[in-house]
Each structure stands twice: as C-alpha cells, then as structure tokens.
Amino acid sequence: MNKLPTHLYIIRHAWAEEGSLDQDDYDRRLTKKGRTRFENFMKSMKKIAFNVDLIVTSPLVRTRETAEIMVDVLKTPRLEIHDALAPGSNWRDITEWTSAEKVPRVAWVGHAPCVGRLVAKAIGDGTADIRMQKGAIASICLENGFGHSGELQWLIPAQVIEAVL
C-alpha cells in the first residue's frame, strides 16, 4: 500500500430526519437544525485551521449533504462519492482507493456504527468499540500510510464546540 503520510478525518453525518416505513433510508435528508448545527461546527473548526484536500462520502443523501456543507465552509477543492462508505463500509476498498488519490489530508463521511469501526481499524484495533455522535469528527494521523496503525489525535463532537461558544 501507499506509504504517503496521510491525515485522515472520519466524520459521522450530521443530524438527519428520523427513518420511517414510507421513506427509503437512502433518501433521508439532514434536518434544518442539523444542517445549521453542522455548518456552525465547521465554521468553528475552520477557525482552528481544520482543513482537508479531499472529502469522500457515502452515496446516501444525508452524508452527501454533510459533505457538501464541509466543501462550502472549508472551500475544499474536491468531493467524491464512494460506495465503500455506504452502510457496511468496506475498509479495503476505501483505503486502496484513498491511497491511490495521493492526497495528504482526506475526510471520509459515513454512518454509525461503521464510522466507529473505521476509526478502530485506522488506529490498528479493529475490535475497539468507538461510538461517534452525529456530526462528530475523528482525527487520525497515519504517519506511515494505510496498513499501519495510526494515532488517534482527537475525536470531537459538535456539542463540545457548541458548549464553549
């Protein structure tokens, strides 16, 4: 695998509509409040120099909307949709694809509980039980690239930023 030093951010999608029997889970959108909260969170993160070169998202509507907020606020040059981040995330496919992109800072936007499992795999402990709240971001330094244990630098939910502002 590519040894490019990579900084990986794993994000759980922002607050979305509740599921219902008459709506396909694929089509659930962010709520107005969820959209506003995540946009404010991203603006706060930008102030502390949070930035990425590439955002990759699940194809589901709520993750695409979350990623689009990131693109708008952070002025990220590139957004890609990848099936490997859909529910049931495929670690091998997404790491191989991301490695081939050769970007130093990448963000993956996905779903719970998959995002927690992706964080666990990225830090080298696929058995760790990591739970991420809606809109949370995990920051992982992969000094030796994918295939080696990364270092979890921080995991921050939007509520922490909201509490200090």
ZANU-572483 format. One record per atom (N, C-alpha, C): residue number from 1; atom name; x, y, z. Coordinates in steps of 0.2 Angstrom, whole numbers, plus 5000, padded with zeros to 4 digits. Example, Ala and Ser with C-alpha at 12.3 -4.5 7.8 and 13.67 -1.06 7.14 Angstrom:
BEGIN
ATOM   num   atome     c1     c2     c3
ATOM     1       N   5066   4972   5039
ATOM     1      CA   5062   4978   5039
ATOM     1       C   5066   4984   5039
ATOM     2       N   5064   4989   5035
ATOM     2      CA   5068   4995   5036
ATOM     2       C   5064   5000   5039
***
This chain:
BEGIN
ATOM   num   atome     c1     c2     c3
ATOM     1       N   5004   4994   5000
ATOM     1      CA   5000   5000   5000
ATOM     1       C   5004   5006   5000
ATOM     2       N   5002   5012   4998
ATOM     2      CA   5005   5018   4998
ATOM     2       C   5007   5020   5005
ATOM     3       N   5013   5023   5005
ATOM     3      CA   5016   5025   5011
ATOM     3       C   5016   5032   5012
ATOM     4       N   5012   5036   5008
ATOM     4      CA   5011   5043   5009
ATOM     4       C   5009   5045   5016
ATOM     5       N   5012   5049   5019
ATOM     5      CA   5009   5052   5026
ATOM     5       C   5002   5055   5024
ATOM     6       N   4998   5052   5028
ATOM     6      CA   4991   5054   5027
ATOM     6       C   4988   5056   5034
ATOM     7       N   4984   5061   5033
ATOM     7      CA   4980   5063   5039
ATOM     7       C   4973   5062   5037
ATOM     8       N   4969   5057   5041
ATOM     8      CA   4963   5055   5040
ATOM     8       C   4958   5058   5045
ATOM     9       N   4952   5061   5042
ATOM     9      CA   4947   5063   5047
ATOM     9       C   4941   5059   5045
ATOM    10       N   4938   5056   5050
ATOM    10      CA   4932   5052   5049
ATOM    10       C   4926   5055   5052
ATOM    11       N   4921   5057   5049
ATOM    11      CA   4915   5061   5051
ATOM    11       C   4909   5057   5050
ATOM    12       N   4905   5057   5056
ATOM    12      CA   4898   5054   5056
ATOM    12       C   4894   5059   5053
ATOM    13       N   4889   5058   5048
ATOM    13      CA   4885   5063   5046
ATOM    13       C   4881   5067   5051
ATOM    14       N   4879   5073   5049
ATOM    14      CA   4875   5077   5054
ATOM    14       C   4868   5074   5055
ATOM    15       N   4865   5078   5059
ATOM    15      CA   4858   5076   5061
ATOM    15       C   4853   5076   5055
ATOM    16       N   4850   5070   5055
ATOM    16      CA   4846   5069   5049
ATOM    16       C   4838   5067   5051
ATOM    17       N   4834   5067   5047
ATOM    17      CA   4827   5065   5048
ATOM    17       C   4827   5058   5051
ATOM    18       N   4822   5057   5055
ATOM    18      CA   4821   5050   5058
ATOM    18       C   4819   5046   5052
ATOM    19       N   4820   5039   5052
ATOM    19      CA   4818   5035   5047
ATOM    19       C   4811   5033   5048
ATOM    20       N   4807   5031   5043
ATOM    20      CA   4800   5030   5043
ATOM    20       C   4799   5024   5038
ATOM    21       N   4794   5021   5039
ATOM    21      CA   4792   5015   5035
ATOM    21       C   4791   5017   5027
ATOM    22       N   4788   5023   5026
ATOM    22      CA   4787   5026   5020
ATOM    22       C   4792   5030   5016
ATOM    23       N   4798   5030   5019
ATOM    23      CA   4804   5033   5016
ATOM    23       C   4810   5028   5016
ATOM    24       N   4813   5028   5010
ATOM    24      CA   4819   5024   5009
ATOM    24       C   4825   5027   5014
ATOM    25       N   4828   5023   5017
ATOM    25      CA   4834   5025   5021
ATOM    25       C   4839   5029   5017
ATOM    26       N   4840   5028   5011
ATOM    26      CA   4844   5031   5007
ATOM    26       C   4843   5038   5006
ATOM    27       N   4836   5040   5006
ATOM    27      CA   4834   5047   5004
ATOM    27       C   4833   5051   5011
ATOM    28       N   4835   5049   5016
ATOM    28      CA   4834   5053   5022
ATOM    28       C   4839   5059   5022
ATOM    29       N   4836   5065   5023
ATOM    29      CA   4840   5071   5022
ATOM    29       C   4842   5074   5029
ATOM    30       N   4846   5079   5029
ATOM    30      CA   4848   5082   5035
ATOM    30       C   4842   5087   5037
ATOM    31       N   4841   5087   5044
ATOM    31      CA   4836   5092   5046
ATOM    31       C   4838   5099   5045
ATOM    32       N   4834   5104   5046
ATOM    32      CA   4836   5111   5045
ATOM    32       C   4841   5113   5051
ATOM    33       N   4839   5110   5057
ATOM    33      CA   4843   5112   5063
ATOM    33       C   4849   5108   5062
ATOM    34       N   4849   5102   5060
ATOM    34      CA   4855   5098   5059
ATOM    34       C   4860   5101   5054
ATOM    35       N   4858   5104   5049
ATOM    35      CA   4862   5107   5044
ATOM    35       C   4865   5113   5047
ATOM    36       N   4861   5117   5051
ATOM    36      CA   4863   5123   5054
ATOM    36       C   4869   5122   5059
ATOM    37       N   4867   5117   5063
ATOM    37      CA   4872   5115   5068
ATOM    37       C   4879   5113   5065
ATOM    38       N   4879   5109   5060
ATOM    38      CA   4885   5106   5057
ATOM    38       C   4888   5112   5053
ATOM    39       N   4885   5116   5050
ATOM    39      CA   4888   5122   5047
ATOM    39       C   4892   5126   5052
ATOM    40       N   4889   5127   5058
ATOM    40      CA   4892   5131   5063
ATOM    40       C   4898   5128   5066
ATOM    41       N   4897   5121   5067
ATOM    41      CA   4903   5117   5069
ATOM    41       C   4909   5118   5064
ATOM    42       N   4907   5117   5058
ATOM    42      CA   4913   5118   5053
ATOM    42       C   4916   5125   5053
ATOM    43       N   4912   5130   5053
ATOM    43      CA   4915   5136   5054
ATOM    43       C   4919   5137   5060
ATOM    44       N   4918   5134   5065
ATOM    44      CA   4922   5134   5071
ATOM    44       C   4928   5130   5070
ATOM    45       N   4928   5125   5067
ATOM    45      CA   4933   5120   5065
ATOM    45       C   4938   5124   5061
ATOM    46       N   4935   5127   5056
ATOM    46      CA   4940   5131   5051
ATOM    46       C   4944   5136   5055
ATOM    47       N   4941   5140   5060
ATOM    47      CA   4944   5145   5063
ATOM    47       C   4951   5142   5067
ATOM    48       N   4951   5135   5068
ATOM    48      CA   4956   5132   5072
ATOM    48       C   4961   5128   5067
ATOM    49       N   4960   5130   5060
ATOM    49      CA   4964   5128   5055
ATOM    49       C   4962   5121   5053
ATOM    50       N   4956   5118   5054
ATOM    50      CA   4954   5112   5051
ATOM    50       C   4953   5113   5044
ATOM    51       N   4956   5108   5040
ATOM    51      CA   4956   5109   5033
ATOM    51       C   4957   5102   5030
ATOM    52       N   4955   5101   5024
ATOM    52      CA   4956   5094   5020
ATOM    52       C   4957   5096   5013
ATOM    53       N   4960   5091   5009
ATOM    53      CA   4961   5091   5002
ATOM    53       C   4956   5088   4998
ATOM    54       N   4953   5083   5001
ATOM    54      CA   4948   5079   4998
ATOM    54       C   4943   5076   5003
ATOM    55       N   4937   5077   5001
ATOM    55      CA   4931   5074   5005
ATOM    55       C   4928   5068   5001
ATOM    56       N   4927   5062   5004
ATOM    56      CA   4924   5056   5001
ATOM    56       C   4918   5055   5005
ATOM    57       N   4913   5054   5002
ATOM    57      CA   4907   5052   5006
ATOM    57       C   4903   5046   5003
ATOM    58       N   4899   5043   5008
ATOM    58      CA   4894   5038   5006
ATOM    58       C   4889   5041   5001
ATOM    59       N   4886   5037   4997
ATOM    59      CA   4881   5040   4992
ATOM    59       C   4875   5042   4995
ATOM    60       N   4873   5040   5001
ATOM    60      CA   4867   5042   5004
ATOM    60       C   4866   5049   5005
ATOM    61       N   4860   5051   5004
ATOM    61      CA   4858   5059   5004
ATOM    61       C   4861   5062   5010
ATOM    62       N   4860   5060   5016
ATOM    62      CA   4862   5063   5022
ATOM    62       C   4870   5064   5023
ATOM    63       N   4873   5059   5020
ATOM    63      CA   4881   5060   5020
ATOM    63       C   4883   5065   5015
ATOM    64       N   4880   5065   5009
ATOM    64      CA   4882   5069   5004
ATOM    64       C   4880   5076   5006
ATOM    65       N   4875   5078   5009
ATOM    65      CA   4873   5084   5012
ATOM    65       C   4878   5087   5017
ATOM    66       N   4880   5082   5022
ATOM    66      CA   4885   5084   5027
ATOM    66       C   4892   5086   5023
ATOM    67       N   4894   5082   5018
ATOM    67      CA   4900   5083   5014
ATOM    67       C   4900   5090   5011
ATOM    68       N   4894   5091   5008
ATOM    68      CA   4893   5097   5004
ATOM    68       C   4894   5103   5009
ATOM    69       N   4891   5103   5015
ATOM    69      CA   4892   5108   5020
ATOM    69       C   4900   5109   5021
ATOM    70       N   4903   5104   5022
ATOM    70      CA   4911   5104   5023
ATOM    70       C   4914   5108   5017
ATOM    71       N   4912   5106   5011
ATOM    71      CA   4915   5109   5005
ATOM    71       C   4914   5116   5005
ATOM    72       N   4908   5118   5006
ATOM    72      CA   4906   5125   5006
ATOM    72       C   4910   5129   5011
ATOM    73       N   4910   5127   5017
ATOM    73      CA   4913   5130   5023
ATOM    73       C   4921   5130   5022
ATOM    74       N   4923   5125   5021
ATOM    74      CA   4931   5124   5021
ATOM    74       C   4934   5126   5014
ATOM    75       N   4930   5127   5009
ATOM    75      CA   4932   5128   5002
ATOM    75       C   4936   5122   4999
ATOM    76       N   4934   5116   5001
ATOM    76      CA   4938   5110   4999
ATOM    76       C   4938   5109   4991
ATOM    77       N   4943   5108   4988
ATOM    77      CA   4943   5108   4981
ATOM    77       C   4940   5102   4978
ATOM    78       N   4939   5097   4982
ATOM    78      CA   4936   5091   4978
ATOM    78       C   4932   5086   4983
ATOM    79       N   4926   5084   4980
ATOM    79      CA   4922   5080   4984
ATOM    79       C   4920   5074   4979
ATOM    80       N   4921   5068   4982
ATOM    80      CA   4920   5062   4978
ATOM    80       C   4915   5057   4982
ATOM    81       N   4911   5054   4979
ATOM    81      CA   4906   5049   4982
ATOM    81       C   4908   5042   4981
ATOM    82       N   4908   5038   4986
ATOM    82      CA   4911   5031   4985
ATOM    82       C   4907   5026   4989
ATOM    83       N   4905   5021   4986
ATOM    83      CA   4900   5016   4989
ATOM    83       C   4903   5012   4995
ATOM    84       N   4910   5012   4995
ATOM    84      CA   4913   5009   5001
ATOM    84       C   4912   5012   5007
ATOM    85       N   4909   5018   5007
ATOM    85      CA   4907   5022   5014
ATOM    85       C   4900   5021   5015
ATOM    86       N   4896   5018   5011
ATOM    86      CA   4889   5017   5012
ATOM    86       C   4888   5012   5019
ATOM    87       N   4882   5012   5022
ATOM    87      CA   4882   5007   5027
ATOM    87       C   4885   5000   5026
ATOM    88       N   4889   4998   5031
ATOM    88      CA   4893   4992   5030
ATOM    88       C   4900   4993   5027
ATOM    89       N   4902   4999   5028
ATOM    89      CA   4908   5001   5025
ATOM    89       C   4913   4996   5023
ATOM    90       N   4917   4997   5018
ATOM    90      CA   4922   4992   5015
ATOM    90       C   4929   4995   5016
ATOM    91       N   4932   4993   5022
ATOM    91      CA   4939   4996   5023
ATOM    91       C   4944   4995   5018
ATOM    92       N   4944   4989   5015
ATOM    92      CA   4949   4988   5010
ATOM    92       C   4948   4992   5004
ATOM    93       N   4942   4992   5001
ATOM    93      CA   4941   4996   4995
ATOM    93       C   4942   5004   4997
ATOM    94       N   4940   5006   5002
ATOM    94      CA   4941   5014   5003
ATOM    94       C   4948   5015   5005
ATOM    95       N   4952   5011   5008
ATOM    95      CA   4959   5013   5009
ATOM    95       C   4963   5012   5003
ATOM    96       N   4961   5007   4999
ATOM    96      CA   4965   5007   4992
ATOM    96       C   4964   5012   4988
ATOM    97       N   4957   5014   4987
ATOM    97      CA   4955   5020   4983
ATOM    97       C   4958   5026   4986
ATOM    98       N   4958   5028   4992
ATOM    98      CA   4961   5034   4995
ATOM    98       C   4968   5034   4994
ATOM    99       N   4972   5028   4995
ATOM    99      CA   4979   5028   4994
ATOM    99       C   4981   5030   4987
ATOM   100       N   4977   5028   4982
ATOM   100      CA   4978   5029   4975
ATOM   100       C   4978   5037   4974
ATOM   101       N   4974   5040   4978
ATOM   101      CA   4972   5048   4976
ATOM   101       C   4978   5052   4978
ATOM   102       N   4983   5049   4983
ATOM   102      CA   4989   5053   4984
ATOM   102       C   4988   5060   4987
ATOM   103       N   4983   5061   4992
ATOM   103      CA   4982   5067   4995
ATOM   103       C   4984   5067   5002
ATOM   104       N   4987   5072   5005
ATOM   104      CA   4989   5071   5012
ATOM   104       C   4984   5072   5017
ATOM   105       N   4978   5075   5016
ATOM   105      CA   4973   5076   5021
ATOM   105       C   4966   5074   5018
ATOM   106       N   4963   5069   5020
ATOM   106      CA   4957   5067   5017
ATOM   106       C   4952   5066   5023
ATOM   107       N   4945   5067   5021
ATOM   107      CA   4940   5066   5026
ATOM   107       C   4935   5061   5023
ATOM   108       N   4933   5056   5027
ATOM   108      CA   4928   5051   5025
ATOM   108       C   4921   5053   5029
ATOM   109       N   4916   5053   5025
ATOM   109      CA   4909   5055   5029
ATOM   109       C   4905   5049   5028
ATOM   110       N   4903   5046   5034
ATOM   110      CA   4899   5040   5034
ATOM   110       C   4894   5039   5039
ATOM   111       N   4892   5033   5041
ATOM   111      CA   4887   5031   5045
ATOM   111       C   4889   5027   5051
ATOM   112       N   4885   5028   5057
ATOM   112      CA   4886   5024   5063
ATOM   112       C   4883   5017   5061
ATOM   113       N   4885   5012   5064
ATOM   113      CA   4891   5011   5068
ATOM   113       C   4898   5010   5064
ATOM   114       N   4897   5011   5057
ATOM   114      CA   4903   5010   5053
ATOM   114       C   4909   5015   5054
ATOM   115       N   4907   5021   5055
ATOM   115      CA   4912   5026   5056
ATOM   115       C   4917   5024   5062
ATOM   116       N   4914   5022   5067
ATOM   116      CA   4917   5019   5073
ATOM   116       C   4922   5014   5072
ATOM   117       N   4919   5009   5068
ATOM   117      CA   4924   5003   5065
ATOM   117       C   4929   5006   5061
ATOM   118       N   4928   5011   5057
ATOM   118      CA   4934   5013   5053
ATOM   118       C   4939   5017   5057
ATOM   119       N   4937   5020   5062
ATOM   119      CA   4942   5023   5067
ATOM   119       C   4946   5018   5070
ATOM   120       N   4942   5013   5072
ATOM   120      CA   4946   5007   5076
ATOM   120       C   4951   5004   5071
ATOM   121       N   4949   5003   5065
ATOM   121      CA   4954   5000   5060
ATOM   121       C   4960   5004   5059
ATOM   122       N   4958   5011   5058
ATOM   122      CA   4963   5016   5056
ATOM   122       C   4969   5016   5062
ATOM   123       N   4967   5015   5068
ATOM   123      CA   4972   5015   5074
ATOM   123       C   4974   5008   5075
ATOM   124       N   4973   5003   5071
ATOM   124      CA   4976   4997   5072
ATOM   124       C   4972   4992   5077
ATOM   125       N   4966   4994   5079
ATOM   125      CA   4962   4990   5084
ATOM   125       C   4955   4989   5081
ATOM   126       N   4954   4984   5077
ATOM   126      CA   4948   4983   5074
ATOM   126       C   4943   4981   5079
ATOM   127       N   4945   4979   5085
ATOM   127      CA   4940   4977   5090
ATOM   127       C   4937   4982   5094
ATOM   128       N   4941   4988   5094
ATOM   128      CA   4939   4994   5098
ATOM   128       C   4932   4996   5097
ATOM   129       N   4928   4997   5102
ATOM   129      CA   4921   5000   5102
ATOM   129       C   4921   5007   5102
ATOM   130       N   4921   5011   5096
ATOM   130      CA   4921   5018   5096
ATOM   130       C   4915   5020   5094
ATOM   131       N   4911   5024   5098
ATOM   131      CA   4905   5027   5096
ATOM   131       C   4905   5034   5094
ATOM   132       N   4903   5036   5089
ATOM   132      CA   4903   5043   5087
ATOM   132       C   4896   5046   5087
ATOM   133       N   4895   5052   5090
ATOM   133      CA   4889   5056   5089
ATOM   133       C   4888   5058   5082
ATOM   134       N   4882   5060   5081
ATOM   134      CA   4881   5063   5074
ATOM   134       C   4885   5070   5074
ATOM   135       N   4888   5071   5068
ATOM   135      CA   4892   5076   5067
ATOM   135       C   4899   5076   5070
ATOM   136       N   4901   5071   5073
ATOM   136      CA   4907   5071   5076
ATOM   136       C   4913   5069   5071
ATOM   137       N   4919   5072   5073
ATOM   137      CA   4925   5071   5069
ATOM   137       C   4930   5067   5073
ATOM   138       N   4933   5062   5070
ATOM   138      CA   4939   5059   5072
ATOM   138       C   4945   5061   5068
ATOM   139       N   4951   5063   5071
ATOM   139      CA   4957   5065   5068
ATOM   139       C   4962   5060   5069
ATOM   140       N   4965   5057   5064
ATOM   140      CA   4969   5051   5064
ATOM   140       C   4975   5053   5060
ATOM   141       N   4981   5052   5063
ATOM   141      CA   4987   5053   5059
ATOM   141       C   4990   5046   5057
ATOM   142       N   4991   5046   5051
ATOM   142      CA   4993   5039   5048
ATOM   142       C   5000   5041   5045
ATOM   143       N   5005   5041   5050
ATOM   143      CA   5012   5043   5048
ATOM   143       C   5015   5039   5042
ATOM   144       N   5013   5032   5043
ATOM   144      CA   5016   5028   5038
ATOM   144       C   5011   5025   5033
ATOM   145       N   5005   5029   5032
ATOM   145      CA   5000   5027   5027
ATOM   145       C   4996   5022   5030
ATOM   146       N   4991   5020   5026
ATOM   146      CA   4986   5014   5027
ATOM   146       C   4990   5008   5028
ATOM   147       N   4988   5003   5032
ATOM   147      CA   4991   4997   5033
ATOM   147       C   4995   4997   5039
ATOM   148       N   4996   5003   5042
ATOM   148      CA   5000   5003   5048
ATOM   148       C   4995   5007   5053
ATOM   149       N   4996   5005   5060
ATOM   149      CA   4992   5008   5065
ATOM   149       C   4993   5016   5065
ATOM   150       N   4987   5019   5065
ATOM   150      CA   4988   5027   5065
ATOM   150       C   4987   5029   5072
ATOM   151       N   4988   5035   5073
ATOM   151      CA   4987   5038   5080
ATOM   151       C   4981   5043   5080
ATOM   152       N   4976   5041   5085
ATOM   152      CA   4970   5045   5086
ATOM   152       C   4972   5051   5089
ATOM   153       N   4972   5057   5086
ATOM   153      CA   4974   5063   5089
ATOM   153       C   4968   5066   5093
ATOM   154       N   4962   5066   5090
ATOM   154      CA   4956   5068   5094
ATOM   154       C   4950   5066   5091
ATOM   155       N   4945   5066   5095
ATOM   155      CA   4938   5064   5092
ATOM   155       C   4933   5069   5096
ATOM   156       N   4930   5073   5092
ATOM   156      CA   4927   5079   5094
ATOM   156       C   4919   5079   5092
ATOM   157       N   4915   5079   5096
ATOM   157      CA   4908   5080   5094
ATOM   157       C   4906   5088   5093
ATOM   158       N   4901   5089   5089
ATOM   158      CA   4899   5096   5089
ATOM   158       C   4897   5099   5095
ATOM   159       N   4895   5095   5100
ATOM   159      CA   4892   5098   5106
ATOM   159       C   4898   5101   5110
ATOM   160       N   4904   5099   5110
ATOM   160      CA   4909   5102   5113
ATOM   160       C   4911   5109   5111
ATOM   161       N   4911   5110   5104
ATOM   161      CA   4912   5117   5102
ATOM   161       C   4906   5121   5104
ATOM   162       N   4900   5118   5103
ATOM   162      CA   4894   5122   5105
ATOM   162       C   4894   5125   5112
ATOM   163       N   4897   5120   5117
ATOM   163      CA   4897   5122   5124
ATOM   163       C   4902   5127   5125
ATOM   164       N   4907   5128   5122
ATOM   164      CA   4912   5133   5123
ATOM   164       C   4911   5140   5119
ATOM   165       N   4906   5140   5115
ATOM   165      CA   4905   5146   5111
ATOM   165       C   4899   5150   5114
***
